Amino acid sequence: MTARNAFYAQSGGVTAVINATACGVIETARKHKNKIANVYAGRNGIIGALTEDMVNTNRESAATIAALRHTPGGAFGSARYKLKSLEENRAEYERLIEVFAAHDIGYFFYNGGNDSMDTAHKVSQISKKMGFPVTCVGVPKTVDNDLPITDCCPGFGSVAKYVAVSPMEAALDVESMAASIVETATYLATEPKPGQQSVIGRSLSTVFGTPTQVTGKPIFLLIWDTLCAVSIESLPPL
């Protein structure tokens, strides 16, 4: 069987480890040259495929690809771009398959969350209907660990640690000041003030449930205009 090329794209909000996943995809593909000749990475997610703006990763050295493991952000750029149904926007899918065919893309690795998994499924089905079958693989990435079946999704561990540790560090800073400044100690003792921390993600109860389980204290979330308390008893086990 003749080796075909692969297309890799990052999607949605990036995590601390999404580039490590990109490294894994590219390095693994390089070990199977009889199946995957080259990996193209889309600039700004799947938009890179629609605009035919792709990075030829074969031109990058092994050291450069390995460095992705420790590179923050999204190395190739990401986007929140959800493909509509074939009935709503057939031209978009036709353009996608046109670009895939032009570059002999036989494999599509979509690194993202719920919408990305849905998109990978749609592309797989529609590529067959359009006579250019593409093997589509959804590569898990999410901060809130809400992908079905996936037990612990890459990205969740990093944000869980951050959300758990950051308030504890802030508390130690305040405690240190309170111990040496009488006014601060009195102020905090008599009028406790709330702290604020922001994260991205849909299932925030899972994210903020991590420090709740670590400290045993409930954390209050302000989600749009709804205030709700998340207690340790209401959370699924990690």
N, C-alpha and C positions, 0 to 999 in steps of 0.2 A: 504494500500500500504506500502511495506517495505521501510524504509528509506535507501537512498543511500548516498554515499560520494560525496564531491565536490573537485574540483581541482582549485586553484587560482594561477595566475601567473602575475608578473609584466613585462612590456615590454617597450622597447625603452628608451629614456632619461627620468630619473625620475624627479619628480617635488617636490616642498616643501610640497605637500599634498597627495602624492600617498600612503603613509603609513596610512594616515587617512582614505583613501578609503578602504585599506586592513582591517583596524579595523572595518569599517562599514560592510563589507562583512562577516567577521568572527563572529562578535557579532550578526548580524541578523540571520545567520545560526544557532547559538546556541539557538536562541529563537524558532526555528522550528525543533526540534529534531525528530519530526514525519516525516519530509521530508528529512532533511540533517543530517546524523549521525555524520559526521566529515568533517573537511576542511583540505585538504593537500595543502601546499604551495610549488610551485616549486622553487628550488634554481636556480638562473639565468634564470628566465622566463620559457618559454616552453622547454628549454633545460633540465630543471629539470625533465620534464615528459619523454623526450626521453631517458635520462640516468637513470631514476628511482631514482632520487635524490630529495626527497621531505621532507618537514618539517611537522610533525604531530602536528597541532596547538591545538589539544585536550589536549596535554600535557602541554600547557601553561596556566597559571592562568589568571583569568579575569583581574587582575591588569596589567599583562604584555601585554595583548592584548589592553587594554585601553591606555597604554603608547604609542602605535603606533601612536596615534593622534598627538603626539608632537615629534616623532622621525624623524630626517632628513634622506635624502638619500633613498635608496631602501632596506628595512629591509630584504627581501628575495633574493635580487639580481635581476638584470634585464639583458636583452640582446636584441640586434637588430638582430633577427633571423627570417627571413621570410620563411615560408614553401612554397615550390614550388608546382606546380599543381600535381594532382594525377598521371597524365600521365608521368610527368617528374621524380617523385620520390615516387612511390607507397610504397616502403619499409618503408619510413619514417612515412607515415600515418598508415601503418600496425603496426609499432612499437608503435606509440602513442596509438592506440586503444588497443593493447596488454597490455600496462601498465595500461590504464584506466580499462580494464576488470579485471586485477589482483587485483586492489584495489577497485573494485566496484564503479568506478567514474561515476556518472550519471549526474553531473553538472560541467560545465567548465566556470569559470569566468576569462576572459582575460582582464587585466587592461592596456590599452594602447591607441594608436592613430589609424591612418588610416590603417596601415598594420595589426595591431592587430585585428581590426574589420573585416578585410578581412579574416584573419586566423580563427577567431571564426566561421565565416560563412562557410568556407571550411570544418572545422572539423565537424560542424553540419550536413552538407550534406553528407560527406563521412562516418561518423559514421553510418548513416542510411543504406547506401549502403553496409556497411560491417557487418550489422546485430547486431550492438551494439549502439543503438541510445543514444546520449548524448545531453542534453539541454545546449546549448552554449550561454553565455551572454557576450556581449562586454561591458566592464565597461570603460566609457570615461576617458581619461587622455591625455592632450596635453598642451604645453605651448603657442602655437600659435592660439588656438581656431579655428582650421580649420576643425573640424569634422562636416559633414553634419547633419542638423536637430538640433544638440545640440546648444542651445542658448549661454550658457556661461559654457565652459568646466572646470572641476576642474583642477587646475594647471595654467590656464591663469590669474586669478586674482592675484595670488602670483607673477608671473613674470612681469605682467603689473605694479604692484606697485613698484617692485624692479627697473625696467627700468625707471620708471617715477621719483622715488625719488633719485636714486643714482646720476644722473647728477646734480640734484638740490643741493644735499649735497656737491658734489665736487665743484660746482660753489661757494657755500658759503665759503668753505675752502679757495679757491683762492682769493675770495673777501676780506676775513679777512686778508690774508697775504698782499694783494695789498694795504690795508689801512694803513699798518704799515711799509712796506718796499718800499722805493721810487723806487729802482731799479726794483723790481717786478712789481710795478704799471706802470712804464714807459714801461717796456718790453711788458706787456699784452695790454696796451693801444695802442701802436704803431704797434705791430705785434701779433694780435690775433692768438692763436694756437688751433688747433682742439683737442678734447679729443677722446678717444677710449674706447668702451665698447663692450663686446662680450656676446652673448647669443646663445642658441641652438634652433633649430626649423626650419620648412620649410617656413611658411608664416610670414616672419620677418616684413613685412609691417604692419601687425596687431599688433605685439609686440611693435615695435618702434612707432607705431601710437599713443600709449597711451600717452607718454610724449609730442608728437606733439600736441595732442588735449588739453593737460593740459596747455602747454606754448603758443600754437598758433604759434610756430616756426618750420620750417621744420628740419628734421634730415636726414643726409646723411648716406646711408648704403653701405658698401663695401661687396658685395656678390660675392665670387670667384674673377673673373676678371671684374666684371661689377659694375660700380658706378652709383647709381640712387638716385634721391631725392624723398623723401616722403613728400608731403605737406598735410596740414590738409584738403584741398578741395578734395583730391583724396582718402580719406579713408572712409570706411563704418562707420555708427554710431555705437558706443559701446553699 
